[in-house]
């Protein structure tokens, strides 16, 4: 077992409270915003540090010891704080953990923007947590190891719970809000495909977004909520009944994890395909085979045009789709050799300036929903492409 495996195994108990997230540009400081420290939802902070949940004094705090397990760093005293000046005549009302050590900390390293961090807080049922270990995933293999257990860690969503649950593969996304949706009878017996869930969404959700950039985020959120409701129908009863053997538990955990991972990337492609058609962009193929049996997510105007040597290369376009793009963006570079500039759609909440420059040097154009642009460093926001702009530009390409 790797060092990371050993660490995860050690934390797989009720002695530890596990909090998992992807580091945003605000977390690492890459966005240039005024916030300092790791953002953690108030309700999670209330569980970890109940003493600071107070508006009787300004900015109540609690000090604890933090130890980095993934990088060579000294133990340090960090600060859990409730910025509550909203109750003292100003506007701030959020909870964070600060004093991680500046640029010398892997949590404040801008190059780790978009990466996964796992916090393990030593549980203290009698009061505030006083010790936390953390691991910032150093490469894709470590992220894959974790996501094989927890399912995909989505940008903007988090996982929280006891180690036995989170690292047992059965903890749900903390930010998920269940809804009382009418579920088709057959879904109680057979788990529906991702496309079936997406087709059913308009039955139980009334979309409010009026443009494609807001729509892709709204639809993804709605689809995730419905997916988790169906998942609950299939696994909650089995979990509550308990397991006769460890193998039974592992089998269920693996099936849950695999289903979550396979759903996420594919569903994003389906949502984009639907929005393309609704926007009048119909000239594309999905999963066409190119050189070395590669399969780009989207080829415009078609796979046959791509393989037609006399079709103008300047009218060919490829769109790769990655929920998160840190490190993974390099996987798309050789998927379509005839296309010089590659477009990459992502939901990642920020990249570092250095990461972005490297993408530009490799002729990768980031396509990001417009509401997420503010989460990127101000220096590069003007170079991001919105989904609306990508669709408009591509339509013009084939109308001319």
VEXNU-232147 format. One record per residue (C-alpha): residue in three letters; z, x, y. Coordinates in pm, 1 decimal. Example, Ala and Ser with C-alpha at 12.3 -4.5 7.8 and 13.67 -1.06 7.14 Angstrom:
BEGIN
+--------+----------+----------+----------+
! residu !       up !     east !    north !
+--------+----------+----------+----------+
!    ALA !    780.0 !   1230.0 !   -450.0 !
!    SER !    714.0 !   1367.0 !   -106.0 !
+--------+----------+----------+----------+
This chain:
BEGIN
+--------+----------+----------+----------+
! residu !       up !     east !    north !
+--------+----------+----------+----------+
!    UNK !      0.0 !      0.0 !      0.0 !
!    UNK !    -71.5 !    113.1 !    354.8 !
!    UNK !    200.6 !    168.5 !    611.9 !
!    UNK !     95.6 !   -158.3 !    775.0 !
!    UNK !    122.1 !   -347.7 !    445.6 !
!    UNK !    471.4 !   -208.0 !    392.0 !
!    UNK !    577.5 !   -312.8 !    740.6 !
!    UNK !    444.3 !   -667.1 !    697.7 !
!    UNK !    611.6 !   -693.5 !    359.4 !
!    UNK !    944.4 !   -584.5 !    510.2 !
!    UNK !    918.9 !   -856.2 !    776.1 !
!    UNK !    836.8 !  -1135.8 !    529.9 !
!    UNK !   1183.0 !  -1292.6 !    537.7 !
!    UNK !   1394.9 !  -1532.9 !    738.8 !
!    UNK !   1575.2 !  -1236.9 !    895.8 !
!    UNK !   1279.3 !  -1197.0 !   1130.8 !
!    UNK !   1103.0 !  -1427.4 !   1376.2 !
!    UNK !    733.1 !  -1338.2 !   1397.4 !
!    UNK !    515.1 !  -1395.2 !   1702.8 !
!    UNK !    142.5 !  -1312.7 !   1678.3 !
!    UNK !   -116.2 !  -1319.9 !   1954.2 !
!    UNK !   -425.0 !  -1147.3 !   2087.4 !
!    UNK !   -353.5 !   -939.0 !   2392.9 !
!    UNK !   -514.7 !  -1094.6 !   2698.9 !
!    UNK !   -636.6 !   -897.8 !   2998.6 !
!    UNK !   -331.5 !  -1029.7 !   3185.0 !
!    UNK !   -101.2 !   -896.2 !   2911.4 !
!    UNK !   -242.3 !   -544.1 !   2924.6 !
!    UNK !   -302.1 !   -541.9 !   3299.9 !
!    UNK !   -680.6 !   -513.4 !   3257.3 !
!    UNK !   -739.3 !   -821.8 !   3472.9 !
!    UNK !   -574.4 !   -661.2 !   3773.4 !
!    UNK !   -353.7 !   -968.6 !   3818.5 !
!    UNK !     -0.1 !   -961.4 !   3953.6 !
!    UNK !    160.3 !  -1061.6 !   3624.0 !
!    UNK !    343.3 !   -781.9 !   3446.1 !
!    UNK !    450.0 !   -798.2 !   3083.1 !
!    UNK !    367.0 !   -995.1 !   2771.7 !
!    UNK !    334.8 !  -1369.1 !   2823.2 !
!    UNK !    517.7 !  -1577.1 !   2562.4 !
!    UNK !    541.7 !  -1960.8 !   2576.5 !
!    UNK !    867.6 !  -2093.4 !   2717.1 !
!    UNK !    965.3 !  -2277.5 !   2400.3 !
!    UNK !    927.5 !  -1957.3 !   2194.8 !
!    UNK !   1129.8 !  -1765.0 !   2452.4 !
!    UNK !   1395.5 !  -2038.4 !   2440.4 !
!    UNK !   1428.7 !  -1983.4 !   2065.4 !
!    UNK !   1450.4 !  -1606.6 !   2103.6 !
!    UNK !   1660.8 !  -1591.4 !   2421.6 !
!    UNK !   1844.8 !  -1920.1 !   2480.4 !
!    UNK !   2071.0 !  -1768.1 !   2746.6 !
!    UNK !   1791.7 !  -1722.4 !   3001.8 !
!    UNK !   1680.3 !  -2086.8 !   2993.7 !
!    UNK !   1861.2 !  -2165.6 !   3315.9 !
!    UNK !   1781.3 !  -2260.2 !   3673.2 !
!    UNK !   2131.9 !  -2199.8 !   3804.6 !
!    UNK !   2044.2 !  -1846.6 !   3918.3 !
!    UNK !   1722.0 !  -1671.0 !   4018.8 !
!    UNK !   1525.6 !  -1498.2 !   3740.7 !
!    UNK !   1785.2 !  -1484.5 !   3459.5 !
!    UNK !   1717.3 !  -1206.2 !   3210.5 !
!    UNK !   1827.3 !  -1041.2 !   2885.3 !
!    UNK !   1781.4 !   -680.4 !   2773.9 !
!    UNK !   1685.6 !   -584.6 !   2418.3 !
!    UNK !   1565.9 !   -278.6 !   2230.4 !
!    UNK !   1197.1 !   -254.7 !   2136.2 !
!    UNK !   1039.4 !    -18.7 !   1884.4 !
!    UNK !    665.8 !     39.0 !   1839.2 !
!    UNK !    579.6 !     76.3 !   1469.8 !
!    UNK !    203.8 !    128.1 !   1506.2 !
!    UNK !    213.1 !    407.7 !   1764.3 !
!    UNK !    426.7 !    709.0 !   1845.2 !
!    UNK !    656.0 !    573.9 !   2115.9 !
!    UNK !   1026.3 !    610.1 !   2184.9 !
!    UNK !   1253.5 !    311.2 !   2147.1 !
!    UNK !   1300.9 !    147.5 !   2482.6 !
!    UNK !   1500.1 !   -120.5 !   2656.7 !
!    UNK !   1274.8 !   -413.4 !   2752.0 !
!    UNK !   1357.4 !   -719.2 !   2954.8 !
!    UNK !   1317.2 !  -1085.5 !   2867.8 !
!    UNK !   1302.8 !  -1270.0 !   3198.9 !
!    UNK !   1255.9 !  -1622.4 !   3324.3 !
!    UNK !   1068.8 !  -1614.6 !   3654.7 !
!    UNK !   1206.1 !  -1943.8 !   3784.9 !
!    UNK !   1156.7 !  -1912.6 !   4159.7 !
!    UNK !    988.9 !  -2253.7 !   4151.4 !
!    UNK !   1344.0 !  -2387.1 !   4168.6 !
!    UNK !   1424.5 !  -2162.8 !   4465.1 !
!    UNK !   1152.2 !  -2267.1 !   4706.7 !
!    UNK !    853.5 !  -2077.1 !   4564.4 !
!    UNK !    596.6 !  -2141.4 !   4284.8 !
!    UNK !    649.4 !  -1915.5 !   3981.8 !
!    UNK !    773.8 !  -2073.2 !   3658.6 !
!    UNK !    705.7 !  -1859.9 !   3348.5 !
!    UNK !    876.6 !  -1638.7 !   3094.6 !
!    UNK !    771.5 !  -1287.5 !   2997.4 !
!    UNK !    897.0 !   -970.6 !   2836.1 !
!    UNK !    858.3 !   -675.1 !   3073.5 !
!    UNK !    933.3 !   -302.4 !   3107.4 !
!    UNK !    718.3 !   -188.2 !   2814.6 !
!    UNK !    663.1 !    155.9 !   2964.0 !
!    UNK !    340.6 !    124.6 !   3160.4 !
!    UNK !     15.1 !    283.7 !   3047.0 !
!    UNK !    201.3 !    489.6 !   2785.6 !
!    UNK !    272.2 !    174.5 !   2586.5 !
!    UNK !      8.2 !     38.1 !   2346.2 !
!    UNK !     89.3 !   -305.7 !   2487.2 !
!    UNK !    -15.0 !   -195.3 !   2837.4 !
!    UNK !   -316.2 !      6.9 !   2721.7 !
!    UNK !   -617.2 !   -170.5 !   2871.4 !
!    UNK !   -831.5 !    -58.2 !   2574.9 !
!    UNK !   -621.5 !   -281.7 !   2349.1 !
!    UNK !   -730.7 !   -594.6 !   2537.4 !
!    UNK !   -842.5 !   -850.1 !   2280.0 !
!    UNK !   -652.0 !   -680.0 !   1998.0 !
!    UNK !   -384.4 !   -841.8 !   1782.8 !
!    UNK !    -15.5 !   -765.4 !   1828.7 !
!    UNK !    261.2 !   -873.2 !   1591.0 !
!    UNK !    615.7 !   -895.2 !   1725.0 !
!    UNK !    905.4 !   -906.9 !   1476.6 !
!    UNK !   1225.9 !  -1021.8 !   1646.4 !
!    UNK !   1550.1 !   -968.9 !   1454.2 !
!    UNK !   1686.3 !  -1319.5 !   1413.0 !
!    UNK !   2028.2 !  -1393.4 !   1561.0 !
!    UNK !   2141.3 !  -1751.9 !   1496.6 !
!    UNK !   2441.5 !  -1705.3 !   1729.7 !
!    UNK !   2251.6 !  -1608.2 !   2044.3 !
!    UNK !   1976.5 !  -1394.9 !   2196.0 !
!    UNK !   1763.3 !  -1156.0 !   1992.4 !
!    UNK !   1864.4 !   -798.0 !   2064.4 !
!    UNK !   1597.0 !   -602.7 !   1874.9 !
!    UNK !   1220.4 !   -628.6 !   1828.0 !
!    UNK !    967.1 !   -420.9 !   1638.6 !
!    UNK !    597.7 !   -456.7 !   1715.7 !
!    UNK !    264.5 !   -348.8 !   1574.6 !
!    UNK !    -57.5 !   -335.2 !   1776.6 !
!    UNK !   -349.4 !   -340.8 !   1534.1 !
!    UNK !   -537.4 !    -12.6 !   1568.0 !
!    UNK !   -867.3 !   -108.6 !   1405.5 !
!    UNK !  -1058.4 !   -391.9 !   1242.2 !
!    UNK !   -914.8 !   -320.9 !    896.1 !
!    UNK !   -559.9 !   -389.5 !   1017.8 !
!    UNK !   -672.0 !   -709.3 !   1191.4 !
!    UNK !   -845.9 !   -820.4 !    872.1 !
!    UNK !   -533.0 !   -745.3 !    669.2 !
!    UNK !   -325.3 !   -969.7 !    894.7 !
!    UNK !   -583.3 !  -1247.2 !    923.8 !
!    UNK !   -619.4 !  -1256.3 !    545.9 !
!    UNK !   -257.1 !  -1371.5 !    551.3 !
!    UNK !   -232.4 !  -1585.4 !    863.6 !
!    UNK !   -589.4 !  -1705.3 !    904.7 !
!    UNK !   -787.2 !  -1612.9 !   1214.9 !
!    UNK !   -582.0 !  -1535.4 !   1524.3 !
!    UNK !   -779.6 !  -1719.9 !   1788.9 !
!    UNK !   -798.7 !  -1611.4 !   2154.5 !
!    UNK !   -545.5 !  -1802.5 !   2360.5 !
!    UNK !   -361.0 !  -1941.6 !   2056.8 !
!    UNK !    -51.7 !  -1795.6 !   1892.3 !
!    UNK !    144.6 !  -1804.5 !   1569.3 !
!    UNK !    525.4 !  -1823.4 !   1562.4 !
!    UNK !    783.3 !  -1875.7 !   1292.1 !
!    UNK !   1006.8 !  -1708.5 !   1039.2 !
!    UNK !    855.6 !  -1412.5 !    857.2 !
!    UNK !    866.7 !  -1597.7 !    526.5 !
!    UNK !    636.0 !  -1864.4 !    673.3 !
!    UNK !    403.0 !  -1664.8 !    899.8 !
!    UNK !    354.1 !  -1375.7 !    657.3 !
!    UNK !    352.6 !  -1612.4 !    362.4 !
!    UNK !     24.8 !  -1753.8 !    491.6 !
!    UNK !    142.4 !  -2107.8 !    559.1 !
!    UNK !    251.4 !  -2104.6 !    922.9 !
!    UNK !     34.2 !  -2301.7 !   1160.2 !
!    UNK !    -85.8 !  -2200.4 !   1502.6 !
!    UNK !    208.6 !  -2248.6 !   1736.8 !
!    UNK !     -7.6 !  -2401.3 !   2009.8 !
!    UNK !   -152.0 !  -2669.5 !   1783.6 !
!    UNK !    -66.4 !  -3025.3 !   1880.6 !
!    UNK !   -105.2 !  -3280.4 !   1604.3 !
!    UNK !   -260.8 !  -3617.6 !   1674.6 !
!    UNK !   -248.8 !  -3949.1 !   1494.9 !
!    UNK !   -619.6 !  -3955.4 !   1411.9 !
!    UNK !   -775.6 !  -4200.5 !   1166.6 !
!    UNK !   -895.4 !  -3987.1 !    875.8 !
!    UNK !  -1172.3 !  -4106.1 !    638.3 !
!    UNK !  -1038.5 !  -4197.7 !    294.7 !
!    UNK !  -1256.9 !  -3946.3 !    112.6 !
!    UNK !  -1108.4 !  -3662.1 !    321.0 !
!    UNK !   -773.3 !  -3728.8 !    155.4 !
!    UNK !   -931.2 !  -3634.0 !   -176.2 !
!    UNK !  -1186.2 !  -3368.8 !    -82.4 !
!    UNK !  -1156.4 !  -3126.8 !    208.5 !
!    UNK !  -1454.1 !  -3193.4 !    440.5 !
!    UNK !  -1701.3 !  -2926.0 !    545.6 !
!    UNK !  -1688.7 !  -2782.7 !    895.1 !
!    UNK !  -2006.4 !  -2965.7 !    991.5 !
!    UNK !  -1860.6 !  -3296.6 !    867.7 !
!    UNK !  -1551.3 !  -3248.7 !   1082.8 !
!    UNK !  -1763.6 !  -3171.9 !   1389.2 !
!    UNK !  -1986.4 !  -3474.2 !   1328.9 !
!    UNK !  -1673.6 !  -3692.5 !   1310.8 !
!    UNK !  -1521.7 !  -3563.7 !   1636.8 !
!    UNK !  -1681.5 !  -3825.8 !   1868.6 !
!    UNK !  -1514.4 !  -4097.3 !   1658.1 !
!    UNK !  -1163.3 !  -3979.7 !   1747.9 !
!    UNK !  -1216.2 !  -3787.2 !   2073.4 !
!    UNK !  -1365.4 !  -3889.4 !   2404.7 !
!    UNK !  -1510.0 !  -3576.8 !   2563.0 !
!    UNK !  -1435.3 !  -3530.1 !   2932.4 !
!    UNK !  -1621.5 !  -3207.9 !   3014.8 !
!    UNK !  -1938.1 !  -3248.5 !   3219.3 !
!    UNK !  -2094.3 !  -2903.3 !   3172.4 !
!    UNK !  -2165.9 !  -2684.8 !   2871.0 !
!    UNK !  -1911.7 !  -2413.6 !   2956.5 !
!    UNK !  -1621.1 !  -2656.2 !   2965.0 !
!    UNK !  -1767.0 !  -2853.5 !   2674.3 !
!    UNK !  -1766.9 !  -2561.6 !   2430.4 !
!    UNK !  -1395.9 !  -2502.9 !   2497.5 !
!    UNK !  -1307.8 !  -2872.7 !   2481.1 !
!    UNK !  -1497.0 !  -2926.9 !   2157.1 !
!    UNK !  -1348.8 !  -2619.8 !   1991.6 !
!    UNK !   -998.7 !  -2733.8 !   2081.6 !
!    UNK !  -1063.9 !  -3085.7 !   1954.9 !
!    UNK !  -1220.9 !  -2962.2 !   1632.1 !
!    UNK !   -930.5 !  -2723.4 !   1565.9 !
!    UNK !   -681.0 !  -3004.8 !   1615.1 !
!    UNK !   -867.9 !  -3234.2 !   1375.7 !
!    UNK !   -912.0 !  -2954.6 !   1120.5 !
!    UNK !   -538.9 !  -2883.3 !   1122.1 !
!    UNK !   -460.6 !  -3252.8 !   1078.1 !
!    UNK !   -683.5 !  -3267.1 !    769.3 !
!    UNK !   -531.5 !  -2942.8 !    642.9 !
!    UNK !   -186.4 !  -3093.7 !    681.8 !
!    UNK !   -288.2 !  -3381.9 !    457.8 !
!    UNK !   -392.9 !  -3138.4 !    186.6 !
!    UNK !   -114.3 !  -2881.0 !    191.5 !
!    UNK !    202.0 !  -3029.2 !    346.1 !
!    UNK !    298.7 !  -3230.5 !     37.8 !
!    UNK !    244.4 !  -2928.9 !   -187.3 !
!    UNK !    459.7 !  -2711.0 !     37.3 !
!    UNK !    740.3 !  -2969.0 !     52.2 !
!    UNK !    737.0 !  -3004.4 !   -327.4 !
!    UNK !    798.8 !  -2631.3 !   -367.4 !
!    UNK !    642.0 !  -2382.8 !   -606.8 !
!    UNK !    722.7 !  -2310.6 !   -968.0 !
!    UNK !    589.4 !  -1953.6 !   -952.9 !
!    UNK !    507.5 !  -1687.7 !   -695.9 !
!    UNK !    147.1 !  -1701.9 !   -816.5 !
!    UNK !    130.1 !  -2071.4 !   -723.0 !
!    UNK !    253.5 !  -1990.9 !   -373.3 !
!    UNK !      9.1 !  -1701.3 !   -330.0 !
!    UNK !   -279.0 !  -1913.4 !   -458.4 !
!    UNK !   -214.0 !  -2186.6 !   -200.9 !
!    UNK !   -159.4 !  -1935.9 !     80.1 !
!    UNK !   -487.8 !  -1761.8 !     -1.5 !
!    UNK !   -683.5 !  -2087.6 !    -12.9 !
!    UNK !   -539.9 !  -2197.2 !    323.3 !
!    UNK !   -615.4 !  -1860.9 !    483.1 !
!    UNK !   -971.1 !  -1840.4 !    347.8 !
!    UNK !  -1051.2 !  -2192.5 !    462.0 !
!    UNK !   -925.9 !  -2122.8 !    815.1 !
!    UNK !  -1124.7 !  -1800.6 !    846.7 !
!    UNK !  -1449.9 !  -1941.5 !    711.0 !
!    UNK !  -1422.4 !  -2245.2 !    940.3 !
!    UNK !  -1372.7 !  -2066.8 !   1269.7 !
!    UNK !  -1684.6 !  -1855.8 !   1315.8 !
!    UNK !  -1921.1 !  -2105.8 !   1157.6 !
!    UNK !  -1785.9 !  -2397.0 !   1360.9 !
!    UNK !  -1847.7 !  -2208.1 !   1684.2 !
!    UNK !  -2212.6 !  -2166.0 !   1585.9 !
!    UNK !  -2242.7 !  -2538.6 !   1508.9 !
!    UNK !  -2094.6 !  -2634.1 !   1847.1 !
!    UNK !  -2338.5 !  -2401.8 !   2023.1 !
!    UNK !  -2631.4 !  -2539.5 !   1824.0 !
!    UNK !  -2536.2 !  -2894.6 !   1924.2 !
!    UNK !  -2499.5 !  -2799.4 !   2291.5 !
!    UNK !  -2835.8 !  -2619.8 !   2288.0 !
!    UNK !  -3009.2 !  -2934.5 !   2162.5 !
!    UNK !  -2821.3 !  -3156.8 !   2409.0 !
!    UNK !  -2933.3 !  -2924.3 !   2689.9 !
!    UNK !  -3297.5 !  -2937.8 !   2583.1 !
!    UNK !  -3304.0 !  -2587.9 !   2434.8 !
!    UNK !  -3468.6 !  -2654.1 !   2098.8 !
!    UNK !  -3670.2 !  -2339.1 !   2031.8 !
!    UNK !  -3443.1 !  -2135.2 !   1806.2 !
!    UNK !  -3361.9 !  -2057.9 !   1444.0 !
!    UNK !  -3026.0 !  -1981.6 !   1289.7 !
!    UNK !  -2957.1 !  -1717.2 !   1025.1 !
!    UNK !  -3318.1 !  -1595.4 !   1006.9 !
!    UNK !  -3360.5 !  -1276.5 !    807.2 !
!    UNK !  -3462.6 !   -965.3 !   1001.7 !
!    UNK !  -3471.8 !   -593.7 !    916.5 !
!    UNK !  -3254.7 !   -472.4 !    628.5 !
!    UNK !  -3173.4 !   -832.1 !    538.7 !
!    UNK !  -2974.1 !   -884.8 !    859.5 !
!    UNK !  -2913.0 !  -1241.4 !    974.1 !
!    UNK !  -2862.6 !  -1288.2 !   1350.0 !
!    UNK !  -2674.0 !  -1605.1 !   1441.5 !
!    UNK !  -2952.1 !  -1727.8 !   1673.7 !
!    UNK !  -3309.4 !  -1608.9 !   1722.5 !
!    UNK !  -3522.4 !  -1749.6 !   2005.4 !
!    UNK !  -3781.3 !  -1896.9 !   1985.6 !
!    UNK !  -3794.3 !  -1865.6 !   1602.8 !
!    UNK !  -3772.2 !  -1632.7 !   1307.6 !
!    UNK !  -4145.4 !  -1661.6 !   1244.1 !
!    UNK !  -4220.5 !  -1555.0 !   1602.3 !
!    UNK !  -3989.3 !  -1258.3 !   1556.4 !
!    UNK !  -4185.6 !  -1146.5 !   1251.2 !
!    UNK !  -4519.7 !  -1204.8 !   1425.4 !
!    UNK !  -4614.4 !   -858.1 !   1550.6 !
!    UNK !  -4839.0 !   -996.3 !   1826.0 !
!    UNK !  -4568.0 !  -1221.9 !   1972.1 !
!    UNK !  -4449.1 !  -1063.8 !   2300.6 !
!    UNK !  -4120.6 !   -880.1 !   2254.2 !
!    UNK !  -4013.7 !   -970.8 !   2608.8 !
!    UNK !  -4003.6 !  -1335.9 !   2498.3 !
!    UNK !  -3778.2 !  -1270.3 !   2200.8 !
!    UNK !  -3406.3 !  -1326.5 !   2239.9 !
!    UNK !  -3108.0 !  -1292.7 !   2009.6 !
!    UNK !  -2763.7 !  -1446.8 !   2054.7 !
!    UNK !  -2480.6 !  -1314.7 !   1838.8 !
!    UNK !  -2161.1 !  -1520.6 !   1813.0 !
!    UNK !  -1817.0 !  -1361.1 !   1782.3 !
!    UNK !  -1495.1 !  -1549.3 !   1846.1 !
!    UNK !  -1347.2 !  -1212.4 !   1941.4 !
!    UNK !  -1555.3 !   -908.9 !   2028.3 !
!    UNK !  -1316.2 !   -611.1 !   2048.3 !
!    UNK !  -1466.3 !   -346.5 !   1816.0 !
!    UNK !  -1664.3 !   -618.2 !   1634.6 !
!    UNK !  -1938.9 !   -615.9 !   1899.3 !
!    UNK !  -2082.3 !   -300.0 !   1745.1 !
!    UNK !  -2167.2 !   -496.0 !   1429.5 !
!    UNK !  -2453.7 !   -672.4 !   1608.9 !
!    UNK !  -2642.3 !   -368.7 !   1740.0 !
!    UNK !  -2898.3 !   -340.2 !   1458.6 !
!    UNK !  -2952.0 !   -706.1 !   1372.0 !
!    UNK !  -3289.0 !   -741.0 !   1549.2 !
!    UNK !  -3473.3 !   -416.9 !   1614.2 !
!    UNK !  -3754.3 !   -576.9 !   1818.2 !
!    UNK !  -3508.9 !   -708.3 !   2077.0 !
!    UNK !  -3398.8 !   -456.3 !   2334.1 !
!    UNK !  -3122.1 !   -653.1 !   2508.4 !
!    UNK !  -2877.6 !   -840.5 !   2287.0 !
!    UNK !  -2675.0 !  -1139.3 !   2408.1 !
!    UNK !  -2325.9 !  -1183.6 !   2265.5 !
!    UNK !  -2129.7 !  -1506.7 !   2301.2 !
!    UNK !  -1752.2 !  -1471.9 !   2274.3 !
!    UNK !  -1430.2 !  -1659.4 !   2346.2 !
!    UNK !  -1227.5 !  -1340.9 !   2389.2 !
!    UNK !  -1002.9 !  -1354.4 !   2694.1 !
!    UNK !  -1100.2 !  -1029.6 !   2862.0 !
!    UNK !  -1214.9 !   -678.6 !   2778.8 !
!    UNK !  -1132.1 !   -350.6 !   2948.9 !
!    UNK !  -1372.1 !   -204.0 !   3204.1 !
!    UNK !  -1440.9 !     86.7 !   2968.7 !
!    UNK !  -1522.2 !   -150.7 !   2681.3 !
!    UNK !  -1758.0 !   -345.0 !   2905.6 !
!    UNK !  -1936.6 !    -30.3 !   3025.4 !
!    UNK !  -1983.1 !     75.9 !   2663.4 !
!    UNK !  -2137.6 !   -263.0 !   2586.4 !
!    UNK !  -2369.6 !   -232.8 !   2883.9 !
!    UNK !  -2475.9 !    115.4 !   2776.8 !
!    UNK !  -2564.4 !    -34.0 !   2435.4 !
!    UNK !  -2763.6 !   -309.9 !   2612.0 !
!    UNK !  -2526.1 !   -589.8 !   2513.2 !
!    UNK !  -2495.7 !   -880.7 !   2758.7 !
!    UNK !  -2169.0 !  -1074.1 !   2728.9 !
!    UNK !  -2198.7 !  -1453.6 !   2744.7 !
!    UNK !  -1859.4 !  -1610.5 !   2815.6 !
!    UNK !  -1765.1 !  -1970.5 !   2904.2 !
!    UNK !  -1724.2 !  -1985.8 !   3282.0 !
!    UNK !  -1354.7 !  -2097.2 !   3276.1 !
!    UNK !  -1267.6 !  -1772.4 !   3094.6 !
!    UNK !  -1432.4 !  -1542.6 !   3350.2 !
!    UNK !  -1113.1 !  -1525.7 !   3556.2 !
!    UNK !   -939.8 !  -1365.4 !   3257.6 !
!    UNK !  -1170.8 !  -1062.2 !   3283.0 !
!    UNK !  -1126.4 !   -766.5 !   3519.5 !
!    UNK !  -1251.0 !   -863.0 !   3864.9 !
!    UNK !  -1478.7 !   -559.3 !   3869.0 !
!    UNK !  -1697.5 !   -696.0 !   3586.4 !
!    UNK !  -1684.9 !  -1072.9 !   3639.7 !
!    UNK !  -2012.0 !  -1081.3 !   3830.3 !
!    UNK !  -2185.6 !   -914.8 !   3533.6 !
!    UNK !  -2075.9 !  -1181.0 !   3285.4 !
!    UNK !  -2320.1 !  -1456.3 !   3194.4 !
!    UNK !  -2201.6 !  -1814.7 !   3155.0 !
!    UNK !  -2327.0 !  -2035.5 !   2874.1 !
!    UNK !  -2498.1 !  -2258.1 !   3131.4 !
!    UNK !  -2687.2 !  -1961.0 !   3273.9 !
!    UNK !  -2785.6 !  -1837.7 !   2928.3 !
!    UNK !  -2933.4 !  -2176.7 !   2839.3 !
!    UNK !  -3116.7 !  -2211.7 !   3171.9 !
!    UNK !  -3260.1 !  -1860.3 !   3157.2 !
!    UNK !  -3371.9 !  -1899.3 !   2796.2 !
!    UNK !  -3539.8 !  -2235.5 !   2862.9 !
!    UNK !  -3735.4 !  -2083.4 !   3150.0 !
!    UNK !  -3845.2 !  -1802.2 !   2919.8 !
!    UNK !  -4027.3 !  -2046.9 !   2693.6 !
!    UNK !  -4151.2 !  -2279.0 !   2963.8 !
!    UNK !  -4348.1 !  -1998.8 !   3130.3 !
+--------+----------+----------+----------+
